[in-house]
Amino acid sequence: TIVLANSETHVLNPVVQTLDYDVVKDFAPVVLLPAYPFLLVSNNAVPAKTLSELIAWIKQNPTKVTQGTVGIGTAQHLCGLALQKELGVTWQLVPYRGGPPAMQDLLSGQINFMCTASGSFLPLVHAGQIRAYAITTKARALSAPDIPTVDEAGLPGLYFSVWNAIWAPAGTPPSVIAKLNAAAVAAMNDADLRQRVTDLALDMPPPDQLTPQALGDLQKAEIEKWWPVMKAAGIKAR
């Protein structure tokens, strides 16, 4: 009856896979939820201590560098491609089936670095198990004030995140959409939930982006932005 999905399922997937549904026409937007900004992280064996040092290290060793992603056509994959374009060099992007196996290989040194969601990786940064170079947002995270933004660290404008949202089936009565939306907005105003969102360095959507219309507009804008980029890069599931 409803689905908790995100910008990958409802923006990126149609380019990567052949779907038997339309991500716009077959769903009714309900509400935007907190987004996962990305962290640029490496295992502790990488010699770089700052983003500028990481960039220099990558440029010196492009044939040896490996960057993990959580799959082909994901936001992490696009972040990797954007990094390569920005730095003017290419290196191996290694797709995994989800975050846990990629995290394990990062910790064990099988891959060098990742552009990855803050939620599950930030605790590893706090524990000193991996190193964080920057967060892909305009402002530093309250729960990680020592991690600079990409603007501060040397890659200005490299903003990436995976936003989450709730959709219902197309044709769901507006009164039902409104009730679901109100319940979700009330939940996001809960003090404990907001603290948890802050702890994980997630981005709470601004109040003016909490309407069903705002979610629909965001989805269409992201489709217009990313579909041409992905098609030009020839990104397809293998």
C-alpha positions, 0 to 999 in steps of 0.5 A, a space after each residue: 500500500 505504501 513504499 519507503 524508497 529513495 532517489 536511487 529507486 525512483 530516479 536512477 533505477 529506470 536508466 540502469 534496469 528495465 522496469 515493468 512500472 513507471 516511477 513517476 506515473 505509477 506512484 503518488 508522492 507522499 512526503 520527503 524524508 531525511 537524506 543521507 549525505 556522503 562521506 569521502 572515506 578511506 581505510 587507515 592504510 591510505 597514506 593521505 590525511 587530508 582531501 588534498 593529500 588523497 587527491 594527490 595520492 590518487 593522481 600518483 597511483 591511478 592504476 592501483 586505486 580502487 573505489 568501492 560502490 554499492 552497485 552500478 548506477 547508484 549514487 555512489 557510482 555517480 559520485 565516483 564518476 564525478 570525482 574522476 571527471 573533477 580530477 581528470 584521471 580514472 581508477 577502478 570502481 568496484 561495485 558491491 551488492 550493498 553496503 555491508 560487503 563494501 564496508 568489510 572490504 574497506 576495513 580489510 584493505 581490499 579497496 582503498 576508499 569510498 564515497 558513501 552514505 554517512 549513516 552507517 559509516 560515521 560510527 566507524 569514523 568516530 571509532 577510528 576504524 576508517 578516515 573521513 576526508 570530507 562530507 558532501 554538504 554545504 555545512 558541516 554535520 553537527 555530529 561530526 564538526 571536525 569533518 570539513 565540507 567538500 567546499 572547505 576541503 578542496 572539491 567545491 560543489 561536489 554535493 551528493 546525497 541519497 534522499 528518502 521518501 514515501 510513495 503510495 500507488 497512483 490513484 490513492 485518494 488525496 485525503 489518504 495522501 494528506 493523512 499519511 503526509 501529516 503523520 510522517 511530518 509529525 513523526 519527523 518533529 519528534 525530538 528523539 527522532 530528530 536527535 537520531 537524525 543529527 547523530 547519523 549526520 543525516 539532512 532533515 528536509 526543510 519545512 517547505 519541502 514536506 508537501 507531496 507536490 514538493 516531493 514530486 517536483 524534486 523527483 522530476 528535477 532529479 530525473 532531468 538532471 541525472 538521466 542524461 548524465 547516466 545515459 551519456 556514460 552508458 551506465 547499465 546493469 550487467 
